[in-house]
Amino acid sequence: MNLVKGYGKINLSEDPASSLSTRRAAHKRRLAIALSLTLFLTLLICALVGAFIHASNSKDRTPSVSSNSADLLKAVCAVTQYPESCFDSISSLHSSPQKPDPEPFLNLSLQATIRELTNVSSLPKSLISKVNDPGTVSALKDCVSLFDDALSQLNQSAELLQVGPGEKALTDKKVKDMQTWISASMTDQDTCLEGLDEMGSPLVGEVKARVQNAKEYMSNTLAILSNMPSLLQKFGITLH
């Protein structure tokens, strides 16, 4: 008999009660881990389903633009060829619609265009007194007349937007008339520059630079007008 065997140690294989307790503890740990993992997966699935439902509902809601005035203006100017000048020119008037509606922005764009062209309309007259070349003088006189015509057509367009209570600001006929007049105003500016260029005038570059803003504003106004049906839909407004 070996009296020294196992001295100072506990042999688990020889202690049934201790072995059973250890197995039970390990089983409880595995069960706790399984329950925790099941709970985590359940919460994750619920979160994903909730996010999917929220995204689906968001796509169905209208309008698609923010009610913030700056965001509305950006949405309108996005249809133009010169969105930055569109935003700056309308913002400079320090006026914004009280409700999401693209039509007031059209009016503001037109007013900015009239103001800008008014500022440069005196340019040809002031240049006439500074040149001696007969060809340039003749072309500048044509520019005076062309700018007057352009302003007249823009003012006619603005008058169409001045309506009484219950009247439609834009009808099909008004839209066509405004498109015709604004396009003609743009043509007047181009004709002025072409006349100076044909005469070989050294002033063509100066005049072109001075009227660039007015040209962009006209283009912006025409683009807003032409895209009014899609803008009204985007703003959630029933078409006239």
C-alpha positions as MATLAB code, in Angstrom:
seq = 'MNLVKGYGKINLSEDPASSLSTRRAAHKRRLAIALSLTLFLTLLICALVGAFIHASNSKDRTPSVSSNSADLLKAVCAVTQYPESCFDSISSLHSSPQKPDPEPFLNLSLQATIRELTNVSSLPKSLISKVNDPGTVSALKDCVSLFDDALSQLNQSAELLQVGPGEKALTDKKVKDMQTWISASMTDQDTCLEGLDEMGSPLVGEVKARVQNAKEYMSNTLAILSNMPSLLQKFGITLH';
ca = [
       0.000    0.000    0.000;
       1.334    3.402   -1.000;
       0.541    5.736    1.864;
       2.196    8.706    0.139;
       0.081    8.612   -3.064;
      -1.876   11.815   -3.626;
      -0.656   13.458   -0.452;
      -1.552   17.148   -0.331;
      -3.761   17.000   -3.532;
      -7.451   16.430   -4.280;
      -8.124   13.985   -7.053;
     -11.364   15.173   -8.777;
     -11.877   11.822  -10.416;
     -12.135   10.362   -7.023;
     -14.650   13.065   -5.707;
     -18.098   12.508   -7.371;
     -19.819   15.388   -5.571;
     -17.207   17.914   -6.690;
     -17.300   16.673  -10.309;
     -21.106   16.978  -10.471;
     -20.999   20.509   -9.117;
     -18.431   21.529  -11.727;
     -20.508   20.085  -14.571;
     -23.614   21.903  -13.343;
     -21.738   25.219  -13.179;
     -20.407   24.759  -16.723;
     -23.917   23.903  -17.977;
     -25.340   27.061  -16.393;
     -22.639   29.181  -18.034;
     -23.382   27.686  -21.450;
     -27.105   28.239  -20.951;
     -26.556   31.878  -19.936;
     -24.362   32.483  -22.996;
     -26.975   30.894  -25.283;
     -29.777   33.016  -23.815;
     -27.705   36.202  -24.138;
     -26.861   35.416  -27.760;
     -30.535   34.679  -28.550;
     -31.626   37.982  -26.969;
     -28.960   39.930  -28.895;
     -29.971   38.392  -32.234;
     -33.654   39.089  -31.516;
     -32.961   42.755  -30.753;
     -30.760   43.077  -33.857;
     -33.462   41.619  -36.116;
     -36.089   43.949  -34.598;
     -33.829   46.960  -35.181;
     -33.204   46.017  -38.821;
     -36.906   45.475  -39.480;
     -37.747   48.813  -37.861;
     -35.131   50.632  -39.951;
     -36.466   49.037  -43.138;
     -40.051   50.074  -42.340;
     -38.941   53.634  -41.529;
     -36.985   53.905  -44.777;
     -39.953   52.627  -46.790;
     -42.318   55.102  -45.162;
     -39.875   57.971  -45.724;
     -39.784   57.289  -49.460;
     -43.555   57.550  -49.667;
     -43.816   60.909  -47.924;
     -43.995   64.246  -49.765;
     -42.840   66.889  -50.382;
     -39.274   65.920  -51.248;
     -37.760   69.300  -50.286;
     -37.225   70.863  -46.885;
     -39.464   73.658  -45.624;
     -36.360   75.729  -44.918;
     -36.317   78.784  -47.201;
     -32.690   78.302  -48.275;
     -33.328   74.655  -49.148;
     -36.412   75.616  -51.140;
     -34.437   78.230  -53.058;
     -31.652   75.735  -53.789;
     -34.241   73.287  -55.121;
     -35.581   75.972  -57.480;
     -32.143   77.144  -58.613;
     -31.048   73.561  -59.269;
     -33.019   73.612  -62.544;
     -31.030   76.582  -63.878;
     -27.771   76.729  -65.797;
     -26.307   79.166  -63.248;
     -27.518   77.942  -59.823;
     -25.061   80.065  -57.844;
     -26.041   83.360  -59.476;
     -29.683   82.297  -59.165;
     -29.338   81.779  -55.420;
     -27.326   84.974  -54.883;
     -29.601   87.210  -56.948;
     -32.806   86.062  -55.253;
     -31.275   86.055  -51.774;
     -30.076   89.651  -52.264;
     -33.680   90.829  -52.380;
     -34.093   89.874  -48.687;
     -37.472   88.334  -49.301;
     -38.655   84.759  -49.002;
     -41.985   82.999  -49.492;
     -44.089   82.273  -46.426;
     -44.903   78.788  -47.702;
     -43.225   76.204  -49.940;
     -44.111   77.523  -53.394;
     -41.805   78.018  -56.412;
     -43.915   80.790  -57.979;
     -42.750   83.552  -55.578;
     -39.153   82.580  -56.371;
     -39.941   83.036  -60.071;
     -41.177   86.537  -59.356;
     -38.081   87.351  -57.282;
     -35.799   86.042  -60.027;
     -37.579   88.240  -62.562;
     -37.308   91.281  -60.278;
     -33.577   90.653  -59.828;
     -33.216   90.428  -63.610;
     -35.026   93.737  -64.168;
     -32.934   95.445  -61.511;
     -29.674   94.175  -62.995;
     -30.546   95.113  -66.573;
     -31.696   98.551  -65.395;
     -28.288   99.087  -63.805;
     -26.400   98.309  -67.028;
     -28.843   99.882  -69.498;
     -27.118  103.257  -69.156;
     -23.748  101.744  -70.129;
     -24.075  102.162  -73.932;
     -25.063  105.825  -73.556;
     -22.106  106.555  -71.289;
     -19.692  104.853  -73.704;
     -20.916  106.773  -76.765;
     -19.429  110.010  -75.450;
     -16.045  108.339  -74.960;
     -15.426  106.943  -78.457;
     -14.826  108.515  -81.851;
     -15.155  105.428  -84.043;
     -18.349  105.788  -86.146;
     -18.912  102.019  -86.302;
     -18.709  101.631  -82.541;
     -20.973  104.634  -81.992;
     -23.568  103.148  -84.344;
     -23.416   99.760  -82.596;
     -23.735  101.405  -79.166;
     -26.808  103.337  -80.304;
     -28.329  100.036  -81.382;
     -27.503   98.670  -77.918;
     -29.400  101.567  -76.292;
     -32.513  100.663  -78.268;
     -32.062   96.919  -77.698;
     -31.667   97.335  -73.943;
     -34.814   99.470  -73.813;
     -36.732   96.761  -75.665;
     -35.358   94.088  -73.338;
     -36.437   96.022  -70.246;
     -39.894   96.620  -71.702;
     -40.383   92.907  -72.327;
     -39.191   91.987  -68.853;
     -41.569   94.506  -67.291;
     -44.423   93.063  -69.326;
     -43.563   89.646  -67.926;
     -43.562   91.016  -64.384;
     -46.997   92.545  -64.890;
     -48.412   89.126  -65.711;
     -47.393   87.897  -62.257;
     -49.290   90.692  -60.500;
     -52.671   89.098  -59.878;
     -55.596   89.729  -57.576;
     -57.040   87.409  -54.905;
     -58.225   84.116  -56.344;
     -56.553   84.703  -59.729;
     -54.010   82.309  -61.134;
     -50.509   83.727  -61.278;
     -49.568   81.369  -64.093;
     -51.819   80.140  -66.874;
     -50.703   78.384  -70.049;
     -51.052   81.614  -72.019;
     -49.103   83.622  -69.450;
     -46.298   81.079  -69.414;
     -46.004   81.138  -73.210;
     -46.052   84.949  -73.312;
     -43.387   85.224  -70.618;
     -41.214   82.629  -72.321;
     -41.459   84.613  -75.556;
     -40.642   87.957  -73.925;
     -37.756   86.711  -71.763;
     -36.241   84.831  -74.706;
     -36.533   88.005  -76.811;
     -34.781   89.986  -74.056;
     -31.902   87.522  -74.097;
     -31.727   87.843  -77.883;
     -31.598   91.659  -77.580;
     -28.517   91.413  -75.377;
     -26.823   88.984  -77.753;
     -27.658   91.216  -80.727;
     -26.022   94.184  -78.982;
     -22.811   92.231  -78.439;
     -22.838   90.830  -81.973;
     -23.176   94.348  -83.392;
     -20.143   95.563  -81.450;
     -18.170   92.504  -82.503;
     -19.049   92.987  -86.176;
     -17.768   96.556  -85.979;
     -14.523   95.333  -84.466;
     -15.162   97.548  -81.446;
     -12.576   97.356  -78.648;
     -15.476   97.847  -76.207;
     -17.121   94.503  -76.874;
     -15.229   92.824  -74.039;
     -16.188   95.530  -71.522;
     -19.865   95.488  -72.492;
     -19.967   91.697  -72.475;
     -18.526   91.568  -68.962;
     -20.957   94.209  -67.685;
     -24.063   92.455  -69.025;
     -23.015   88.936  -68.004;
     -24.994   89.011  -64.750;
     -28.137   90.231  -66.492;
     -27.716   87.506  -69.102;
     -27.391   84.818  -66.425;
     -30.406   86.163  -64.511;
     -32.531   86.059  -67.665;
     -31.433   82.495  -68.316;
     -32.231   81.533  -64.718;
     -35.677   83.123  -64.837;
     -36.508   81.404  -68.101;
     -35.335   78.037  -66.725;
     -37.478   78.387  -63.584;
     -40.477   79.324  -65.705;
     -39.957   76.443  -68.124;
     -39.565   73.944  -65.262;
     -42.498   75.270  -63.238;
     -44.706   72.145  -63.708;
     -42.033   69.807  -62.310;
     -41.179   72.270  -59.522;
     -44.826   72.509  -58.457;
     -44.978   68.709  -58.281;
     -41.764   68.587  -56.285;
     -43.194   71.106  -53.810;
     -46.365   69.031  -53.536;
     -48.565   71.676  -55.186;
     -51.392   70.790  -57.563;
     -50.760   72.048  -61.074;
     -52.934   74.890  -62.319;
];
